[in-house]
Amino acid sequence: MELRLTSGEIIELNKGENIFSALKREGIYLVASCGGKGTCGKCKVKVISGDCDVISFGKLTAEERESNLVLACRTVPKSDLLVEIPKESRLVVGDKIAIAKTKDLVGYFKSYNAALSPIVKRVYLELPPPSINDNIGDLERLKRALEEKGFNNIRFSHDFVSKMVEVLRFSNWKVELTYVESDLVPYEAIFLTSTEFCSRRYGIAVDIGTTTVVVYLVNLIKGEIIDVGSTYNSQMRHGDDVITRIVHATEGGGLEELREAVVDDINTIVNSMKERHKIETCEIDSATVAGNTTMSHLFWGLNPGTIREDPYIPTLNRFPLWKGGTAKLSINRQAPVYTVPCVASYVGGDIVAGVLASKMHRNSEVALFMDIGTNGEIALGNNEWIMTAACSAGPCFEGSGVRCGMRATPGAIEAVRIDPVTFEPEIRVIGEGHPMGICGSGMIDAISEMFLTGVINQKGKFVSGTTDRIRHGEDGPEFVFYVDEKLHRSIVLTEVDIENLLRAKAAVYAGITTLLGEVGFTIDSIEKVYIAGGFGNYINVERAIMLGMLPDMPREKFAFIGNSSLTGAYLCLLSEDLRKEAEEIASKMTYMELSVSRNFMDEYMSALFLPHTDMGQFPTVAALMGGAR
Amino acid sequence: MELRLTSGEIIELNKGENIFSALKREGIYLVASCGGKGTCGKCKVKVISGDCDVISFGKLTAEERESNLVLACRTVPKSDLLVEIPKESRLVVGDKIAIAKTKDLVGYFKSYNAALSPIVKRVYLELPPPSINDNIGDLERLKRALEEKGFNNIRFSHDFVSKMVEVLRFSNWKVELTYVESDLVPYEAIFLTSTEFCSRRYGIAVDIGTTTVVVYLVNLIKGEIIDVGSTYNSQMRHGDDVITRIVHATEGGGLEELREAVVDDINTIVNSMKERHKIETCEIDSATVAGNTTMSHLFWGLNPGTIREDPYIPTLNRFPLWKGGTAKLSINRQAPVYTVPCVASYVGGDIVAGVLASKMHRNSEVALFMDIGTNGEIALGNNEWIMTAACSAGPCFEGSGVRCGMRATPGAIEAVRIDPVTFEPEIRVIGEGHPMGICGSGMIDAISEMFLTGVINQKGKFVSGTTDRIRHGEDGPEFVFYVDEKLHRSIVLTEVDIENLLRAKAAVYAGITTLLGEVGFTIDSIEKVYIAGGFGNYINVERAIMLGMLPDMPREKFAFIGNSSLTGAYLCLLSEDLRKEAEEIASKMTYMELSVSRNFMDEYMSALFLPHTDMGQFPTVAALMGGAR
């Protein structure tokens, strides 16, 4: 049996295989937040001809069913099948992501007053060539020269010794030894180079996000960023959120698949950088990696299974300094790879790197750090203490669990206004062309506008009779933002969607207030709010406050710090002082497990309203509502 | 084209391939001291039918040529060929070797008064299981328990961490950590086991000889030897002596081939031991290896090329403590493998281990250590100093470079008497059946008997007219010890053979006198002579003195210490104190490069006689000759 696509591909089908799996096997990936388990309802494909068994239609609307749409993961072909994959169902990974312009990071690094000291150091050595009267072994000769310079007890790997002989002779006994030495790790010889070959020094700083992977190529002599590359994390083929990935990792072969996916993503970027800048593999002599705890485990091929099992324990938070070869990175095999330390199962190296990049750990004023990405981690504190927690907000602001949700890519509705009189929505779409869905910032806009105009009430329920735009759909009432007549498709937010979004924002806000309560502080104690993450860049603070996601504070206290995980990784790549600072941050951070906190549950219930049950916490919203009504 | 053997095998021939290579490709190995270069003349095969190009007949006698014998490495088939491989041409490796009975080595170990302290140690740990209130990572939990017991800054490999999670949980947080810690290496976690699984502890001690490989399986709790296994070193397929192997190693793929050969030899022995004693792979948690410098390099897959290039430099003499997995040994992947340190390119870990086993480094009396194996290394000294040298004796006492030479295996003439009146030889053959050649002890007997009876003179030349047994052969005069009428074959010693043997014994003796001269001592200063090596066990001291190979000293000063390389490896397996002693011995040994010594050349020239030009050095021989004449 064959599966044919209208785009031309022909795939031989295995017996009993569903469409989703068959496509995946051939490298054609569909959007599937749930990883192909039939729950997210996103892997829609249109059956043009042929017979198939539909196990379930999941969340498909009657309208969609009528146009022969099925869920690829719930549909098993019974005969040759011709299928069309709608544009919005296709998972585009490997695409470049628009990166916020790299600000002057060298200048920023200098502001730390930290020494430029990469992970590996180099020492130039001139050895006397061997003779009959000085006939010690090559390694002993190297050790002797090192001892003369005060280096003792260096560790030499088998790999190092295997390659040493040729380099010593090729370079006529004038070599540079690259080595590691710090308070964190014992002395180790890394590799040997001639002064002509492999003499330049580069490093990579990598942010492994659940959704995106970003890499800086850095000149380690000057600290300059030479190139930036990014891509979607191909692990998305196996699900959008961390939990789905962990489940996949614990299934046969899944761990290696996830590891390969993300390492390949990084290598693809790094290889094109090497080509572009004519850099040899051996010249990339160190790397730093920051990611949440699950991403850090998967990157190293370590099973993250225990992270999602009560009591939520990672294999490790402090990663030893393992090698590039062990990580399978296409950099010098011997290059050490520093993993920014994690704090707990749901507060990872991305947050530690982010705090390092925010400098909140250096100042006496109390600051709040928020990363509203796929998970929603927060940190509260100053130079004396830091509390941290994961809010389990889920990835709905990235489009998961929302009927028409999508990431902030071309075709996404990113901003919404609703006319308070006609209730007609005015939308702004990313890129050209028709809207295909709605992204995080669009959702925040939409909900706050619906709330302000009285389309929904404080509980997020539709106020019936307000406007014809409210209709009854498969999941109950929904608000129609856009109707695509040609494609028989509409973009809506359902009451279920709104409920999901309220849950997410409530989790974030309750996390903040719970942490504050824990230390006996209030919102007023916060001097500064750092908002991290790519998503943060597009948030309209006013609207997010109206939603009750961000605390109601003077706007100037908010600072958007972009991909602070990457900035932190970059800082750690450049300086031993800052790597130590990262370790100190991780040690200092007190992790609070919200899922077992009574206070959190109370705070969460109170935050499920728009913006909150306690309007006293949102004085500016209260004032605006007073004005609007 | 096909090559057929009378024993039934059929081998498809590649174009232009010689018989030796074709057989080797199919795993049929011929005796070839030179590794198949046409110089040793040992890979004789009999052509029964078919056409072939004989590039050269090398050392084949007219008699042999007439019986259609050719050298396999110099003969290229031109048509289908039927060939018979004579018994003496077939290289039997993988065979068991008769091992001198293991004396009570535990008792011997105890005589050192050294602590029983294997390379790895174990510590039992009971970790509190994780909970919501104690939710640090698994590795952090392990580190905390270790810190409570005073262990800090332990190194954890990626391999260790990958496997740790399962063991911790399977064993319900009660585990044994195996680790390394010594003055020689920094702390490192090796592996984790539950108290039920992998709880026994074994180690292997390996002697890698150029000719044989011997393995002890040792119970590390009690120090007892549980089993002994041995085999010929399969590297012999690529040549008998160290130099031929080095040449092979530097040819494409040769290094890996040699490494695999010897590692497979060891693994075959170890695997059958594990099966026999029902031992798990993980339970063999450490290993020690002693071999000459080339063997040590090849075992670790390190190119020994520079060892034979002036100024004769090894890659290294002191091997770091690398892992079983790196060595590809079939023991615990993480088990450390200790390589007994080498001294120089031609004085290796076998000699250091031997000196350790002799205890000469602990006593004040001056002793001489001799290993007359494939190479001929000597050491002279006491508890204050040790001089050492390699005599480049070559492997002729193991049969190489001698027309009818062979190893001490069944069929070898091992003892010879010559009737002083009739000149009829009386021979003793190892095992049953007809003699096939003559081994080292047989050669020593034969030459000393020929000398005593006046068949040869002091220069090793035949005295013409003495007896009919002297005939003129292909290489000039030869003495016939045995004639096999049926096979048209005789066993002889030629004048060229005798010359080679005199060169070898002269090298050994000159080495001794040169070292003595260097420290201003004479033969009389030597209180003890330790003769190491399997060959040593069969030497008749009187005869060897008559030959001028051993110094003329009271017989009671000679001690045969067997495979002292293996004994030393065993001692190092058991005790940190003795590993340190081995390192000290290697440091203390002053290596003398004889090949550039003027004195050695003079001593060598004087020693080319029977027993020596200076008869004053051989008073007992002089007395005997006076009596005989």
Interface residues (C-beta under 8 A of the other chain):
Chain A: P130 S131 I132 N135 I136 G137 D138 L139 E140 N153 R155 F156 S157 H158 V161 S162 M164 V165 R169 V185 P186 W300 G301 L302 N303 T306 D310 P311 Y312 I313 P314 T315 L316 N317 R318 P320 W322 T326 C342 A344 S345 Y591 E593 V596
Chain B: P130 S131 I132 N135 I136 G137 D138 L139 E140 N153 R155 F156 S157 H158 V161 S162 M164 V165 R169 V185 P186 W300 G301 L302 N303 T306 D310 P311 Y312 I313 P314 T315 L316 N317 R318 P320 W322 T326 C342 A344 S345 Y591 E593 V596
